Amino acid sequence: MRTRFGFACIAALVLATPAMSQPLQPLVNSGFEERDLAWFTPRPIGYRMYNTTEYRQTDDVILPAPTTRNGSVGAIRLPGALGQAFAQFTAVHSEEFRDPSNPLSGRNWPEYTFDPVAGRDIRVSCWFNIPASDPLVGGLFGMKVCFLRSGSNFSCYQEFEWLAVDPSSATPFPGTTAVALVEPPAGSGLTAGPGLHTNGQWVKFERIVRQSDFGAFPTPPTNPARASIQALRFSVDTNSYGTVWVDDVNFEEVVPAPTCAADFNNSGTRDVADIFAFLTAWFANAPGSDFNNSGTRDVADIFAFLTAWFAGCP
């Protein structure tokens, strides 16, 4: 009877949850699916592109043909400097308006809860693909995250940069293959050098930031705090070439795994608050909302959670 009652009440809980709390603003358009039509040069909504960075969509007719992850609509291409000083830095940066037609929508700065003492860790990630036919030579690829001040000064108070995909490294980045010597494009005037590729496979680049690693700040940000994120390529000189495709960037708070699955908010007690915490996460498509680990967040996850909740904790 108790289980039947719980399932009968789920509709009321689902309808009530959106009004109970406001989830943190996630990174918008993380897979570069939506194109910003306000610009003559194609780019995804919510992102700024630097120098020779290209936004490519599967329906364009430009060569080389775009490579996207999981059949998505678009991806970012980061070419090398190819002898051009201004192109030594290329990046896609979550810096533009979430709604390009509405400057009041706010910039594409994902939110988190600032707490250097007990705050959750932050996961920063993207997927990258380097074709075997066009290896990365010269320069480095990686990510950067900038945690922003609040008020009228949204400069960085703390930043982390990881340029870990390095063709000259003695230990290739996991998922990449080293090539001893790659010839430059014909007629480019560049010189051959060591290279890296992923054999055309998508590889995940992921780093964890612990808020306890933040420094001391005279004016800490107010919550919800904000951050900006980049996937970037940097060359110390102009002798760099090859292609890096980027897709599916992400920024999220890491939710600690509960000792009991039904204790969703990890409070140490299984209670009604866990139901509301799960439903809030489910509506926000937040980590943990795919409760049955099917790969898809759907209504089945709600019933799977309720089954676990009524089963209780050991």
FENRANOR-V630756 format. One record per helix or strand of 3 or more residues. SS is the DSSP state (2 for helix, 1 for strand). FROM is the first residue (numbers start at 1). TO is the last residue. If there is no record, write none. Layout:
BEGIN
ss: (SS & SS)
from: (FROM & FROM)
to: (TO & TO)
END
This chain:
BEGIN
ss: (2 & 1 & 1 & 2 & 1 & 2 & 1 & 2 & 1 & 1 & 1 & 1 & 1 & 1 & 2 & 1 & 1 & 2 & 2)
from: (2 & 48 & 54 & 69 & 74 & 85 & 89 & 103 & 122 & 140 & 156 & 177 & 193 & 203 & 211 & 225 & 243 & 272 & 299)
to: (17 & 50 & 57 & 71 & 79 & 88 & 93 & 105 & 129 & 148 & 166 & 182 & 197 & 209 & 213 & 234 & 253 & 283 & 311)
END
